[in-house]
Amino acid sequence: RFSFTSQTLVANHTYMEPDLVSKRLAFTAERVGGKGAATLPWHVEGVNSASTLRETKGVVEFVEGQQYADIVLTLQPDEIPEVQDDFVLLLDAPFFGANGNEG
């Protein structure tokens, strides 16, 4: 099972849109149980997430025994400042190592 760490779970956090340079946001995924290698896909949903974020989907790899991994999103400046631009980061179903189980 995978989830976000309690430090990452922020119900409603506001990040200021960067003026000239990109800003990196890290969200920590935690593995609860299991020890084998795993690939955890993720994706972002939101009204303007594709224009606001450089990455809107990806995967994070867990090697055998690894408990935490960061999902890093890049908040990028754009020419039209929004009053508020919401997005949600979601974890998808994981894929497990060669033996197909959590080990």
Contacts in CASP RR format, 6 or more apart in sequence:
PFRMAT RR
TARGET T0000
AUTHOR 0000-0000-0000
METHOD contacts of the structure
MODEL  1
RFSFTSQTLVANHTYMEPDLVSKRLAFTAERVGGKGAATLPWHVEGVNSA
STLRETKGVVEFVEGQQYADIVLTLQPDEIPEVQDDFVLLLDAPFFGANG
NEG
1 31 0 8 1.000
1 32 0 8 1.000
1 33 0 8 1.000
2 29 0 8 1.000
2 30 0 8 1.000
2 31 0 8 1.000
2 32 0 8 1.000
2 38 0 8 1.000
2 40 0 8 1.000
2 91 0 8 1.000
2 94 0 8 1.000
3 29 0 8 1.000
3 30 0 8 1.000
3 32 0 8 1.000
3 91 0 8 1.000
4 27 0 8 1.000
4 28 0 8 1.000
4 29 0 8 1.000
4 30 0 8 1.000
4 91 0 8 1.000
5 28 0 8 1.000
5 29 0 8 1.000
5 30 0 8 1.000
5 68 0 8 1.000
7 28 0 8 1.000
8 27 0 8 1.000
8 28 0 8 1.000
8 29 0 8 1.000
14 84 0 8 1.000
15 23 0 8 1.000
15 25 0 8 1.000
15 75 0 8 1.000
17 52 0 8 1.000
17 75 0 8 1.000
17 77 0 8 1.000
17 78 0 8 1.000
17 81 0 8 1.000
17 82 0 8 1.000
17 85 0 8 1.000
18 75 0 8 1.000
18 76 0 8 1.000
18 77 0 8 1.000
19 77 0 8 1.000
20 77 0 8 1.000
21 77 0 8 1.000
22 54 0 8 1.000
22 74 0 8 1.000
22 75 0 8 1.000
22 76 0 8 1.000
22 77 0 8 1.000
23 74 0 8 1.000
23 75 0 8 1.000
24 72 0 8 1.000
24 73 0 8 1.000
24 74 0 8 1.000
24 75 0 8 1.000
25 72 0 8 1.000
25 73 0 8 1.000
25 74 0 8 1.000
25 75 0 8 1.000
26 70 0 8 1.000
26 71 0 8 1.000
26 72 0 8 1.000
27 70 0 8 1.000
27 71 0 8 1.000
27 72 0 8 1.000
27 73 0 8 1.000
27 89 0 8 1.000
28 68 0 8 1.000
28 69 0 8 1.000
28 70 0 8 1.000
28 71 0 8 1.000
29 40 0 8 1.000
29 42 0 8 1.000
29 60 0 8 1.000
29 68 0 8 1.000
29 69 0 8 1.000
29 70 0 8 1.000
29 71 0 8 1.000
29 91 0 8 1.000
30 67 0 8 1.000
30 68 0 8 1.000
31 38 0 8 1.000
31 62 0 8 1.000
31 66 0 8 1.000
31 67 0 8 1.000
31 68 0 8 1.000
31 69 0 8 1.000
33 102 0 8 1.000
34 65 0 8 1.000
34 102 0 8 1.000
34 103 0 8 1.000
35 64 0 8 1.000
35 65 0 8 1.000
35 102 0 8 1.000
35 103 0 8 1.000
36 62 0 8 1.000
36 64 0 8 1.000
36 65 0 8 1.000
36 96 0 8 1.000
36 97 0 8 1.000
36 102 0 8 1.000
36 103 0 8 1.000
37 61 0 8 1.000
37 62 0 8 1.000
37 63 0 8 1.000
37 64 0 8 1.000
37 96 0 8 1.000
37 97 0 8 1.000
37 98 0 8 1.000
38 61 0 8 1.000
38 62 0 8 1.000
38 94 0 8 1.000
38 95 0 8 1.000
38 96 0 8 1.000
38 97 0 8 1.000
38 102 0 8 1.000
39 59 0 8 1.000
39 60 0 8 1.000
39 61 0 8 1.000
39 62 0 8 1.000
39 94 0 8 1.000
39 95 0 8 1.000
39 96 0 8 1.000
39 97 0 8 1.000
40 59 0 8 1.000
40 60 0 8 1.000
40 61 0 8 1.000
40 62 0 8 1.000
40 69 0 8 1.000
40 91 0 8 1.000
40 92 0 8 1.000
40 94 0 8 1.000
41 57 0 8 1.000
41 58 0 8 1.000
41 59 0 8 1.000
41 91 0 8 1.000
41 92 0 8 1.000
41 93 0 8 1.000
41 94 0 8 1.000
41 95 0 8 1.000
42 57 0 8 1.000
42 58 0 8 1.000
42 59 0 8 1.000
42 60 0 8 1.000
42 71 0 8 1.000
42 89 0 8 1.000
42 90 0 8 1.000
42 91 0 8 1.000
42 92 0 8 1.000
43 56 0 8 1.000
43 57 0 8 1.000
43 58 0 8 1.000
43 89 0 8 1.000
43 90 0 8 1.000
43 92 0 8 1.000
44 53 0 8 1.000
44 55 0 8 1.000
44 56 0 8 1.000
44 57 0 8 1.000
44 73 0 8 1.000
44 87 0 8 1.000
44 88 0 8 1.000
44 89 0 8 1.000
44 90 0 8 1.000
45 87 0 8 1.000
45 88 0 8 1.000
45 90 0 8 1.000
46 86 0 8 1.000
46 87 0 8 1.000
46 88 0 8 1.000
47 85 0 8 1.000
47 86 0 8 1.000
47 87 0 8 1.000
48 82 0 8 1.000
48 85 0 8 1.000
48 87 0 8 1.000
49 56 0 8 1.000
49 85 0 8 1.000
49 87 0 8 1.000
50 56 0 8 1.000
51 78 0 8 1.000
52 75 0 8 1.000
52 76 0 8 1.000
52 78 0 8 1.000
52 82 0 8 1.000
52 85 0 8 1.000
52 87 0 8 1.000
53 73 0 8 1.000
53 74 0 8 1.000
53 75 0 8 1.000
53 76 0 8 1.000
53 87 0 8 1.000
54 73 0 8 1.000
54 74 0 8 1.000
54 76 0 8 1.000
55 72 0 8 1.000
55 73 0 8 1.000
55 74 0 8 1.000
60 69 0 8 1.000
60 70 0 8 1.000
60 71 0 8 1.000
61 69 0 8 1.000
62 69 0 8 1.000
71 89 0 8 1.000
73 89 0 8 1.000
96 102 0 8 1.000
96 103 0 8 1.000
END
